[in-house]
């Protein structure tokens, strides 16, 4: 194997390693973005669930008092 051949193979390997490092960085960024998206979606869903439960509870209490007031008349 000649010295030129070894230099060419080294350059090819460096190029392949650089390409793999770039691909890995992109994959990690995509994963981080997906995790952030899932977290924000979960938080929004959780907040929406609590909002609906509070609104329903308030409506129930108001309905009970209205029902009691109507039956007294």
Rosetta constraint file for C-alpha pairs under 8 A:
AtomPair CA 1 CA 5 HARMONIC 6.43 0.50
AtomPair CA 1 CA 6 HARMONIC 7.11 0.50
AtomPair CA 2 CA 6 HARMONIC 6.49 0.50
AtomPair CA 3 CA 7 HARMONIC 6.32 0.50
AtomPair CA 4 CA 8 HARMONIC 6.20 0.50
AtomPair CA 5 CA 9 HARMONIC 6.19 0.50
AtomPair CA 6 CA 10 HARMONIC 6.06 0.50
AtomPair CA 7 CA 11 HARMONIC 6.18 0.50
AtomPair CA 8 CA 12 HARMONIC 6.19 0.50
AtomPair CA 9 CA 13 HARMONIC 6.11 0.50
AtomPair CA 10 CA 14 HARMONIC 6.09 0.50
AtomPair CA 11 CA 15 HARMONIC 6.13 0.50
AtomPair CA 12 CA 16 HARMONIC 6.21 0.50
AtomPair CA 13 CA 17 HARMONIC 6.05 0.50
AtomPair CA 14 CA 18 HARMONIC 6.06 0.50
AtomPair CA 15 CA 19 HARMONIC 6.20 0.50
AtomPair CA 16 CA 20 HARMONIC 6.18 0.50
AtomPair CA 17 CA 21 HARMONIC 6.09 0.50
AtomPair CA 18 CA 22 HARMONIC 6.18 0.50
AtomPair CA 19 CA 23 HARMONIC 6.19 0.50
AtomPair CA 20 CA 24 HARMONIC 6.06 0.50
AtomPair CA 21 CA 25 HARMONIC 6.17 0.50
AtomPair CA 22 CA 26 HARMONIC 6.28 0.50
AtomPair CA 23 CA 27 HARMONIC 6.18 0.50
AtomPair CA 24 CA 28 HARMONIC 6.12 0.50
AtomPair CA 25 CA 29 HARMONIC 6.19 0.50
AtomPair CA 26 CA 30 HARMONIC 6.18 0.50
AtomPair CA 27 CA 31 HARMONIC 6.19 0.50
AtomPair CA 28 CA 32 HARMONIC 6.15 0.50
AtomPair CA 29 CA 33 HARMONIC 6.17 0.50
AtomPair CA 30 CA 34 HARMONIC 6.15 0.50
AtomPair CA 31 CA 35 HARMONIC 6.15 0.50
AtomPair CA 32 CA 36 HARMONIC 6.17 0.50
AtomPair CA 33 CA 37 HARMONIC 6.10 0.50
AtomPair CA 34 CA 38 HARMONIC 6.16 0.50
AtomPair CA 35 CA 39 HARMONIC 6.18 0.50
AtomPair CA 36 CA 40 HARMONIC 6.24 0.50
AtomPair CA 37 CA 41 HARMONIC 6.08 0.50
AtomPair CA 38 CA 42 HARMONIC 6.06 0.50
AtomPair CA 39 CA 43 HARMONIC 6.17 0.50
AtomPair CA 40 CA 44 HARMONIC 6.13 0.50
AtomPair CA 41 CA 45 HARMONIC 6.10 0.50
AtomPair CA 42 CA 46 HARMONIC 6.00 0.50
AtomPair CA 43 CA 47 HARMONIC 6.09 0.50
AtomPair CA 44 CA 48 HARMONIC 6.05 0.50
AtomPair CA 45 CA 49 HARMONIC 6.08 0.50
AtomPair CA 46 CA 50 HARMONIC 6.34 0.50
AtomPair CA 47 CA 51 HARMONIC 6.15 0.50
AtomPair CA 48 CA 52 HARMONIC 6.21 0.50
AtomPair CA 49 CA 53 HARMONIC 6.22 0.50
AtomPair CA 50 CA 54 HARMONIC 6.10 0.50
AtomPair CA 51 CA 55 HARMONIC 6.12 0.50
AtomPair CA 52 CA 56 HARMONIC 6.01 0.50
AtomPair CA 53 CA 57 HARMONIC 6.10 0.50
AtomPair CA 54 CA 58 HARMONIC 6.15 0.50
AtomPair CA 55 CA 59 HARMONIC 6.14 0.50
AtomPair CA 56 CA 60 HARMONIC 6.13 0.50
AtomPair CA 57 CA 61 HARMONIC 6.27 0.50
AtomPair CA 58 CA 62 HARMONIC 6.11 0.50
AtomPair CA 59 CA 63 HARMONIC 5.92 0.50
AtomPair CA 60 CA 64 HARMONIC 6.17 0.50
AtomPair CA 61 CA 65 HARMONIC 6.37 0.50
AtomPair CA 62 CA 66 HARMONIC 6.10 0.50
AtomPair CA 63 CA 67 HARMONIC 5.95 0.50
AtomPair CA 64 CA 68 HARMONIC 6.15 0.50
AtomPair CA 65 CA 69 HARMONIC 6.06 0.50
AtomPair CA 66 CA 70 HARMONIC 6.04 0.50
AtomPair CA 67 CA 71 HARMONIC 6.19 0.50
AtomPair CA 68 CA 72 HARMONIC 6.35 0.50
AtomPair CA 69 CA 73 HARMONIC 6.90 0.50
